[in-house]
Amino acid sequence: MIEIDPTSRISRLADIEDSVRGTRIVVGPMVVIDSFVKIKPVGGSGDVVIGERSYLNSGTVVYSGNGVTIGKGVLISANCTLAPVNHAFMRADLTIMEQEFQPSKGGIIIEDDVWISANSVVLDGATIRRGAVVAAGSVVHHELEAFGVYAGTPLRLVKKRNA
C-alpha cells in the first residue's frame, strides 16, 4: 500500500513500487522525492516511512527489506542506497539466490535533522541519531551518535555539531 500526503512533491520520473506482500510505503507531509528515486518493496516485510519535510535526491534507492524509517527534515543526497536486508551466502551447495535472506538486524532508522551525503550506503541494523551528518561515499552499518559528523574509512566520528 502506498500512502502519499497531498502536500508532498513526487517527480514524475520517480518510481515507487507497490508491494505484493503488504509492505506499506508512507510519504509524509511536504516530502520531496526527486527524479530517478526508486522505492522498492523487496526482501522482507518492513515498511518504508518518510517523515515530513524530508528530501530524497536524484538516484537514491530505498529497499523496504526489514524496514526503513526516515525522520523529519532528513536530507538524502544523490545516489544513496538504503538497503535494510542481506542475502544469505554461507552454503556452497546452494546458489546465493536460493539461500534467500539473512535474519533482520533491525532495519534502518534515521532520526530527525540528518544529512546523508552523496553516494552513501546505509545497511540493515543502522541507526543514525538526530542531527548526524554522514560524509559522501560512506557505508553505515551501525549506530551513529546524535549531532556527530562522520567521515573516513572506516566511518568514524570526526567532530560533534553544536546541539
VOGU-3710 file (C-alpha; in Angstrom, 3 decimals, decimal comma):
1> mieidptsri> 0,000/0,000/0,000  1,332/3,438/-0,944  0,228/6,473/1,099  1,420/9,877/-0,128  0,483/13,071/1,690  -1,063/15,546/-0,791  1,446/18,264/0,203  4,411/16,148/-0,902  6,088/16,548/-4,286  6,982/13,379/-6,156
11> srladiedsv> 8,769/13,705/-9,502  7,021/12,054/-12,442  10,392/10,375/-13,027  10,489/8,755/-9,574  9,482/5,094/-9,295  7,591/3,963/-6,192  6,514/0,319/-6,476  3,518/-1,063/-4,643  4,126/-4,164/-2,536  2,689/-7,567/-3,323
21> rgtrivvgpm> 3,245/-8,671/0,319  1,516/-5,819/2,143  4,541/-3,637/2,847  3,468/-0,017/3,377  5,213/2,958/1,827  4,216/6,128/3,676  5,335/9,547/2,425  4,653/12,280/4,972  3,766/15,961/4,517  5,959/18,255/2,412
31> vvidsfvkik> 8,378/15,476/1,430  10,248/15,931/-1,865  11,173/12,859/-3,901  13,331/13,846/-6,851  13,753/12,348/-10,326  15,121/8,815/-10,599  14,480/7,920/-6,961  13,454/4,268/-6,650  11,494/2,900/-3,681  11,186/-0,871/-3,956
41> pvggsgdvvi> 9,469/-3,323/-1,600  11,800/-6,334/-1,512  13,466/-8,820/0,807  11,307/-8,614/3,910  8,102/-7,342/5,409  9,248/-3,930/6,680  7,575/-0,643/5,850  9,175/2,490/4,416  8,074/5,600/6,327  9,382/9,024/5,284
51> gersylnsgt> 8,851/11,874/7,737  7,729/15,392/6,930  9,954/17,860/5,094  12,489/15,167/4,157  14,184/15,231/0,749  15,373/12,266/-1,324  17,657/13,449/-4,117  18,137/12,005/-7,612  19,299/8,434/-7,961  18,553/7,391/-4,388
61> vvysgngvti> 17,307/3,812/-3,970  15,321/2,664/-0,922  14,527/-1,028/-0,438  11,855/-1,932/2,131  13,586/-5,086/3,385  13,354/-5,144/7,183  12,015/-1,591/7,294  13,230/1,965/6,792  12,129/4,834/8,992  13,251/8,301/7,894
71> gkgvlisanc> 12,581/11,105/10,378  11,601/14,732/9,846  13,796/17,143/7,903  16,210/14,469/6,641  18,324/15,280/3,580  19,481/12,327/1,500  21,838/13,388/-1,276  22,145/11,957/-4,775  22,818/8,296/-5,463  22,458/6,954/-1,926
81> tlapvnhafm> 21,229/3,421/-1,209  19,229/2,332/1,836  19,301/-1,481/1,970  17,860/-2,972/5,171  18,320/-6,576/4,023  21,202/-9,013/3,474  21,441/-12,135/1,323  22,470/-15,376/2,975  25,561/-16,813/1,286  27,333/-19,351/3,519
91> radltimeqe> 26,083/-22,596/1,929  28,203/-23,671/-1,034  25,635/-26,306/-2,067  23,065/-23,595/-2,872  23,258/-20,535/-5,053  23,067/-17,218/-3,218  19,644/-16,634/-4,734  18,390/-19,978/-3,389  19,557/-19,098/0,145  17,257/-16,070/0,256
101> fqpskggiii> 17,838/-13,561/3,088  19,550/-13,431/6,473  17,532/-12,608/9,607  16,817/-8,934/10,248  19,330/-6,775/12,092  16,528/-4,319/12,881  16,050/-2,403/9,651  17,230/1,187/9,201  16,310/4,065/11,494  17,222/7,627/10,520
111> eddvwisans> 16,166/10,169/13,116  15,257/13,851/12,504  17,568/16,514/11,025  20,093/14,100/9,454  22,144/14,734/6,317  23,405/11,731/4,352  25,825/12,925/1,663  26,100/11,653/-1,912  26,888/8,056/-2,802  26,488/6,742/0,734
121> vvldgatirr> 25,097/3,310/1,594  23,049/2,622/4,724  22,648/-1,055/5,647  20,400/-3,238/7,810  20,882/-2,539/11,514  21,984/1,081/11,062  20,619/3,787/13,338  21,561/7,364/12,527  20,719/9,565/15,500  19,269/13,070/15,366
131> gavvaagsvv> 21,387/15,752/13,737  24,123/13,435/12,449  25,993/14,212/9,229  27,348/11,356/7,085  30,160/12,203/4,645  29,919/11,384/0,933  30,732/7,820/-0,043  30,205/6,395/3,448  28,932/2,944/4,401  26,806/2,922/7,567
141> hheleafgvy> 26,014/-0,394/9,246  25,857/0,505/12,944  24,647/3,287/15,269  25,885/6,853/14,772  25,678/9,335/17,662  23,397/12,366/17,663  24,927/15,520/16,158  28,101/13,697/15,100  29,901/14,409/11,845  31,135/11,136/10,359
151> agtplrlvkk> 33,776/10,554/7,688  36,667/8,320/6,748  37,283/4,640/6,142  36,231/3,046/8,371  33,497/5,548/9,161  34,377/7,409/12,370  33,231/10,396/14,412  35,190/13,451/13,233  33,543/16,065/15,467  30,290/16,997/17,175
161> rna> 27,933/19,640/15,834  26,700/22,281/18,247  23,458/20,834/19,598
//
